[in-house]
């Protein structure tokens, strides 16, 4: 889900070898806040703190290319989140609605004008998202507060239904609108930022061929810029981790501090399971994985790859769910997340099945009976069960 929200809220950044230009961002608060109230402004390369005094603020930033910038409250609040574009050397002025940042007025350069066109084009879908996401968050709150396991499960079913039947169709429509916009605006950095988002998103996966064509149509300056190269890398990682590709090798320490190298398992089927202890759909797949491992090992190896930020929570989950019978790796303990990048993993769970020759023969995103049935049928066929 985190990855899905990324479609709407995750800010992006760009770097450049071009000359740095100091660019001013100033604003006035539409309303009243106490002096020394702080806001965050960031573009992923750099985070600054803005201090409001007499209902105004000023910040000078070094801008190299047209840059997507986010302004938000210190404590995350969906209504206090504003994304805009700043062009090198062009001052940005913000009339900030302190109660709802989305209602703020931004005056800036050419890129922000293009961004305003995109916002107008997606106005209806963003309103639909806002309403649906509020309900989604409310049910997450109820689930987290519930002490009864049956009630927790009931709230989780509502959450899953909202995500599948309400939010996901909105994300798909949003993605298609963005791609249509990119097609019409190949000369704008706003377009390459949208591709940087959609090429990393699970929702964008069915449209990767289209995104490759759109990337090719961008002007050379944008394609050769750092943000353009990042999109190119996303497209390459997708291609190199897709079905039929040679599985990218890796060498990482497992929970027993033993070195796990993928290429050492040639001659066996290997199932990579990207998961985390906080990911309920990931945990729901464990019973089936236990069954497969018990039935098909040693012909089948399973390597769990966790994105838990807290290694202790990861280790407790291994014991609690009894999944330390197979190989388990913590990206946090290894201080290495490149394997997720190489396998084009954004949201979890993701499972990748590799044949004895080291080629990717299947992959699944998400959980559920359909994915489990496909995996089970493949294993039965390969092991003549």
Buried (B, 14 or more C-beta within 10 A) or exposed (E): BEBBBBBBEBBBBBBBEEEEBEBBBBBBBBEEEEEEBEBBBBBBBEEBEBEBEEBEBEBEBEBBBBBBBBBBBEEEEBEBBBBBBBBBEBBBEBEBBBEBBBEBEBBBBBBBBBBBBBBEBBEEBBEBBBEBBEBBEBBBEBBEEBEEEEEBEBBBEBBBEBBEEBBBBBBBBBBBBBBEBBEEBBEBBBBBBBBBBBBBBBBBBEBBEBBBEBBEEBBEEBBEBBBBBBBBEBBEBBEBBEEEEEBBEBEBBBBEEEEBEBEEBEEBBBBBBBBBBBBBBBBBBBEBBBEBBEBBBEEBBBBBBBBBEEBEBBBEBBEEBEBBEBBBBBBBBBEBEEBBBBBBBBBBBBBBBBBBEBEBBBBBBBBBEEBBEBBBEBBEEBEEE
